[in-house]
Amino acid sequence: MERLDKILSHAGFGTRKDVKAILKDGAVCINGAVVKDAAAKIDTEKDELTVDGEKIDIKEHVYLMMNKAQDYVCSTKDGEHETVFACVPDCYKHAYLGGELHLVGRLDIDTEGLLLITTDGNLTHRLTSPKTHCSKKYLVHLRGGVDSTRQAEYTALFLRGVHIAAEGDDGEWDCKSAALEWIDADKCYLTIYEGRFHQVKRMFKAVGNEVVFLKRVAIGSLVLDGALKTGECRELSAEELSLLS
């Protein structure tokens, strides 16, 4: 059960003062009955809420899939570049009962692909915690072509756990086992189970190559919707959300 004014405020109807004005006008109904009491309680699972006859979807959490474009940063604020939140439709830019929108992990400014945005802190923790070893799959384009013999060497090295040199504030370390699937001489899919700073780029640098294009195509069992254009986002379906549980 939640207070009516809290739900309406979180649904984008303004401050609680704004909500009181809407209630006073008799525009709000619960299960078809006009309600003017801001403190009225709503069963978020069963009751139907309408404002001016339009049904309000009462959401505790929202789950968005974005096909991130290059040149957008994974941040709420940036002085030089637009953030990925500039690509989120305005209808999602309000508070929810479960909290504020936030990113589930990050992608580099020049990396495209699957990015999750949600209000569900428990889901974020589950997907980003090092203890869960959630897989992330990337499409990788390399600067240098790799023949079949060298492909086998790359695959074996990554499967064993390639050693990464220190970069910036991130020290050296041995990567966890990672899987390579070759498409052709300069394209492959890489699946990793951790998310260190510039990890994919540093892994290929360690074996003498360079990443020139990078796109995340899956997180766990959730695959990026191929119909989602670069820079677009949409809500996850119930089936897609279940893949992350």
C-alpha positions in Angstrom: 0.0 0.0 0.0 1.3 3.5 -0.9 0.0 7.0 -0.4 -1.8 8.5 -3.4 0.2 11.7 -3.5 3.5 9.8 -3.4 2.4 7.7 -6.4 1.2 10.6 -8.4 4.3 12.6 -7.7 6.5 9.7 -8.7 4.4 9.2 -11.9 5.4 12.7 -13.0 2.5 14.9 -11.8 4.8 17.3 -10.0 5.4 18.1 -6.4 2.9 17.0 -3.7 1.6 20.5 -3.8 0.9 20.1 -7.5 -0.8 16.8 -6.8 -3.1 18.3 -4.2 -4.3 20.8 -6.9 -5.1 17.9 -9.2 -7.0 16.1 -6.4 -9.0 19.2 -5.5 -10.2 19.4 -9.1 -11.7 15.9 -8.9 -9.5 14.5 -11.7 -8.2 11.5 -9.8 -10.1 8.2 -9.4 -9.3 5.0 -7.7 -11.2 2.0 -9.1 -13.6 4.5 -10.8 -14.4 6.6 -7.6 -13.2 10.2 -7.3 -10.6 10.6 -4.5 -9.5 14.0 -3.2 -7.6 12.8 -0.1 -3.8 13.0 -0.7 -3.2 10.5 2.0 -5.5 7.8 0.5 -3.8 4.4 0.2 -3.5 2.5 -3.0 -2.8 -1.2 -3.4 -0.2 -1.0 -6.2 -0.9 -4.6 -7.2 -4.7 -4.5 -7.5 -6.1 -0.9 -7.6 -6.7 1.0 -10.9 -5.6 4.6 -10.8 -6.8 7.2 -13.4 -6.2 10.9 -13.9 -8.6 12.7 -16.2 -9.8 9.3 -17.3 -6.4 8.1 -18.3 -5.0 5.0 -16.6 -1.8 5.5 -14.7 0.7 2.7 -14.8 1.9 2.3 -11.2 5.5 1.2 -11.3 7.9 0.4 -8.5 10.8 -0.1 -11.0 11.5 0.4 -14.7 14.0 -1.6 -16.8 15.3 -0.1 -20.0 17.4 -1.6 -22.8 19.5 0.9 -24.7 21.6 0.4 -27.8 24.3 2.9 -26.8 25.8 5.1 -29.5 29.4 6.3 -29.7 30.3 9.7 -28.3 27.9 9.4 -25.3 29.3 9.0 -21.9 27.9 6.7 -19.2 27.4 9.3 -16.6 24.7 11.6 -15.2 26.8 14.7 -16.0 29.7 15.6 -18.3 31.1 19.0 -19.2 32.2 18.0 -22.7 29.9 15.2 -24.0 26.3 14.3 -23.9 25.4 11.5 -21.5 23.4 8.4 -22.3 20.5 9.9 -20.4 20.0 12.4 -23.2 18.8 9.4 -25.2 16.2 8.3 -22.6 12.7 9.4 -23.6 11.2 12.1 -21.3 8.4 9.8 -20.3 10.9 7.8 -18.2 12.7 10.8 -16.6 10.9 10.9 -13.3 11.2 9.3 -9.9 9.8 5.9 -9.3 8.6 4.2 -6.1 11.7 2.1 -6.2 14.2 5.0 -6.7 15.9 7.0 -9.4 17.1 5.8 -12.8 20.7 4.6 -12.8 23.1 2.7 -15.1 23.9 -1.0 -14.7 27.6 -0.9 -15.3 29.2 1.3 -18.0 30.5 1.4 -21.5 33.4 3.5 -22.8 32.5 6.6 -24.8 33.6 4.9 -28.0 31.8 1.6 -27.3 28.4 0.9 -28.6 25.7 -1.6 -27.7 23.7 -3.1 -24.9 23.3 -0.9 -21.8 20.8 -1.4 -19.1 19.2 1.5 -17.1 16.9 0.8 -14.2 15.7 1.8 -10.8 16.2 -1.6 -9.3 19.3 -1.6 -7.1 19.1 -5.3 -6.3 19.3 -6.2 -10.0 22.2 -3.8 -10.5 24.1 -5.4 -7.6 23.4 -8.9 -8.9 24.6 -8.1 -12.4 27.7 -6.0 -11.5 29.0 -7.8 -8.4 32.3 -9.7 -9.0 30.9 -12.6 -7.0 28.2 -13.4 -9.6 30.5 -13.6 -12.7 27.8 -12.3 -15.0 28.9 -12.7 -18.6 29.2 -9.9 -21.1 29.5 -10.6 -24.8 31.1 -8.2 -27.3 31.5 -7.9 -31.0 35.1 -6.9 -31.7 36.7 -5.5 -34.8 40.5 -5.7 -34.8 43.0 -3.5 -36.7 45.3 -6.4 -37.6 44.0 -9.5 -39.4 44.6 -12.8 -37.6 45.2 -16.0 -39.5 43.8 -19.4 -38.4 47.0 -20.4 -36.5 47.1 -17.2 -34.6 43.4 -17.3 -33.9 43.9 -20.6 -32.2 46.7 -19.1 -30.1 44.5 -16.1 -29.1 41.7 -18.4 -28.2 43.9 -20.6 -26.0 45.5 -17.5 -24.3 42.1 -16.0 -23.5 40.7 -19.3 -22.3 43.7 -19.7 -20.0 43.5 -16.0 -18.8 45.7 -13.4 -20.4 47.9 -11.2 -18.3 47.0 -7.5 -18.5 49.5 -4.6 -18.0 48.7 -1.7 -15.7 46.9 1.2 -17.2 46.1 4.5 -15.5 45.0 3.9 -11.9 44.2 0.2 -12.7 47.0 -2.2 -11.9 48.1 -5.3 -13.7 46.2 -8.5 -13.3 45.4 -11.9 -14.8 42.0 -12.0 -16.5 39.5 -14.7 -15.8 39.0 -17.3 -18.5 37.3 -15.7 -21.6 35.8 -17.2 -24.7 36.5 -16.2 -28.3 34.4 -17.0 -31.3 35.9 -16.0 -34.6 33.8 -14.5 -37.5 36.7 -13.8 -39.9 40.3 -12.6 -39.8 39.6 -9.3 -38.1 36.2 -9.8 -36.4 35.2 -12.0 -33.4 32.9 -12.3 -30.4 34.5 -12.1 -27.0 32.7 -13.2 -23.8 34.2 -12.1 -20.5 33.1 -12.6 -16.9 34.4 -9.4 -15.2 34.5 -5.7 -16.1 37.8 -4.0 -15.4 38.8 -0.6 -16.9 39.1 -0.8 -20.7 39.3 -4.6 -20.3 38.6 -5.8 -23.8 40.9 -3.3 -25.4 43.7 -4.2 -23.0 43.2 -7.9 -23.5 43.8 -7.6 -27.3 46.7 -5.2 -26.7 48.3 -7.8 -24.5 48.4 -10.2 -27.5 49.7 -7.6 -29.9 46.6 -6.3 -31.6 44.3 -3.3 -31.4 40.5 -3.0 -31.0 39.1 -0.5 -33.6 35.3 -1.1 -32.9 33.6 -2.5 -29.9 29.9 -3.3 -29.3 28.3 -5.1 -26.4 25.7 -7.6 -27.7 24.7 -9.5 -24.6 24.6 -9.4 -20.8 24.1 -12.9 -19.4 21.3 -14.4 -21.4 19.9 -11.1 -22.4 20.7 -10.2 -26.1 20.6 -6.8 -27.6 17.4 -6.3 -29.7 18.6 -6.2 -33.3 15.7 -3.9 -34.2 16.8 -1.3 -31.7 18.5 1.5 -33.6 21.7 3.0 -32.3 20.9 5.6 -29.6 17.4 4.2 -29.0 16.0 2.5 -25.8 12.9 0.7 -24.8 11.5 -1.2 -21.8 12.4 -4.8 -21.3 9.7 -7.3 -21.8 8.7 -9.6 -18.9 10.4 -12.4 -20.7 13.6 -10.4 -21.2 13.6 -9.4 -17.5 13.3 -13.0 -16.5 16.6 -13.7 -18.3 18.4 -11.5 -15.9 17.0 -13.2 -12.7 
